[in-house]
Amino acid sequence: MPFLDKTIQKRIEQKLKRLNALRPLPKSAVQKLQQQFQIEMTYNSNSIEGNSLTLKETFLVINEGITIKGKPLKDHLEAKDHTEALEWLYSEIQAHSRHTISEMFIRNIHALVVHNTDKEWAGRYRNSNVIIGGAKHNPPDAIEVPNLMNQFVQWIRKNQKISIIELAALAHHRLVHIHPFFDGNGRTARLFMNVLTMQKGYPLVIILKNDRKKYYDVLAQADNEHYKPLVIFIAQAIERSLDLYLKVLTPSHQPREKFYPLSEIAPKTPYSAKYLNLLLRQGKLEGHKEGRDWVVSKEAIERYRDGRKRKR
């Protein structure tokens, strides 16, 4: 059963085609984008797990090697470990356009993610049961983890024909549901999800810290086999990355869409800012978040209105 609306899927696939049509992309611009996304990914992914470094501090730790006064050493090490894991993933994907998914590959990601913070258990499955604070889900017994991870890899290999957006979202949930490691499960799952999408040509997908509450909520719904909210949530994150890449890489002589805050664009449309916000959260309207705020283009609103007219 497909969990992603065909309209949303088609919209995202069309944006990927537009990005691919711009190839070969200017190397310097792509490198800057990748560096920016790597910093944002490291900051947001670590912050979701409680890391106290700000975005600027994460940049200084990674790029300048600066120690931030008053911040725990563990937070510095997590930033460095996550960056090294990302760089390794980029190199692996460049070397192998279709990387063979295996347990060892997932364990290698985890080993890099906790390399300096949990050396004893880096890349090793947990050997005792765990409780996730604040969550209703109780991970399976440790003795079941090896078999469940084997089944997980086989499931991915058997489901290569479904939409990559759905596969990435469902794989992300399955991995955190198994919770195979003592620490670093969320970071590992988010990186692994990116392996699946990046192999299909998508840019790095970032789950924003500002969406942490919703992120945990859609994962909890998936625990009860309600997968659609999670799939839509991941689809929106994928679309955000595509929007940002297209915004930067579209040549100046080609038309670019300009994005506006809802409070600014709503008075120029038949819709209130509140209603536009609802449409965006449901994935019915194209847009993405910049910081805490949704932004949308005039063209996206026109496409939404045209689609509504055709349905009628």
Secondary structure, DSSP 4 states (H G I P E B T S, - for coil): ---S-HHHHHHHHHHHHHHHHTPSPPHHHHHHHHHHHHHHHHHHHHHHTT----HHHHHIIIII-PPPTTS-HHHHHHHHHHHHHHHHHHHHHHH-SSPPP-HHHHHHHHHHHTTTT-GGGTT---SS----TT-S--PPPGGGHHHHHHHHHHHHHHTTTS-HHHHHHHHHHHHHHH--SSS-HHHHHHHHHHHHHHTTTPPPP---GGGHHHHHHHHHHHHTT--HHHHHHHHHHHHHHHHHHHHHHS-TTS--PPEEEHHHHGGGSSS-HHHHHHHHHTTSS--EEETTEEEEEHHHHHHHHHHHHHH-
